[in-house]
Amino acid sequence: MLKKIKVIPLAAESFGVRSMATLVETPDTKIMIDPGCALGPRRGDAKKFYYPHPLEYKALKECTEKIVTASLEAEILIISHFHYDHHKPQFTDYFTIYSDKEIAQKIYKDKIIYAKNFRENINSSQRKRGFLFNKIMRKQYKKIYWADSKTFQKGNTEIAFSPPVYHGEQKAKGGWVIMCSIIYDDEKFLFTSDVQGPMIKDTLNFILKQKPEVAYVGGPPIYLRNLLSEDLLNQSLKNMIKLAEKIPCLIIDHHLLRDKDWRKWADSIFNTGLKKKHQISCASEYINEPENILEALRKNLYKNNPPNEKFMKWLSLPEKKRTNIIPPIN
């Protein structure tokens, strides 16, 4: 679909982790978008929590290594917002993020960074994270630009950012994110970040107005059906169908793939793409790799592939201690 812009998803739910990390190459530069990945607990029956399985930690380590390698190659880094599955923080956390100071330095050292402004249109937790990121990492990166609504040029490559849009539903608790378009000559790739469908009409209209050849969209969190209205999820589905009608190549992943039945929910999206002869795929499929939705299958992983005693002993440690010890997954 694109001949001058190369889009390489590095980590996502279809790779076994929470992420949308993507490397984009143009003839002028290499751009790393959202250099983060993470895991999260899942609530099961009787309010029981299912913590990540060893296979998920293996995927987290591998995806982190891919992000570090790609970041070393990249000249520009983009941070659409300050959730930890979208950027690696500078502190140590091996329990959910697989982060430490050394990893952060490798990713951000000597980079030009375009990031969501942490001073405005942001919720309190991300404001704090953005402030600390800038304060601690400023000695590492070359330059940081607060990118909301701005456009930057690198040779013939244009990098254009949207105004802040909601992280999912209207007035979402997750705050705001910025989308970015990477344009070279007559080609355009659009990265929507966590618009979750999108759920909101204004965000949908903004995406359609961009007219990208390829768009990467984070679908809605259908695994949280009990917390979201059916109307909201239906609206998100309708909006994604509209994207499938208009955009020649649509990558759908992230929150959507935390549910094992995501393909059934998205069936009408795939059918629409088929009718229009448009390409619809998850991130792993886009680069011809198998789908590996580990979080969605976590309960079965524990049942069919029980962790060894060493891992369970680590998992039983107090969280503060566990966070500072790399999980024993070998």
Helices and strands as residue ranges (DSSP letters): E 6-9, G 13-15, E 22-25, E 30-33, E 42-43, G 45-47, E 49-50, H 54-73, E 76-79, H 101-108, E 112-115, H 124-137, E 143-146, E 151-154, E 157-161, E 165-166, E 176-177, E 180-184, E 187-191, H 201-210, E 214-218, G 222-224, H 230-246, E 249-253, G 254-258, H 262-265, H 267-276, E 279-281, H 283-286, G 295-297, H 298-304, H 309-315, H 319-323
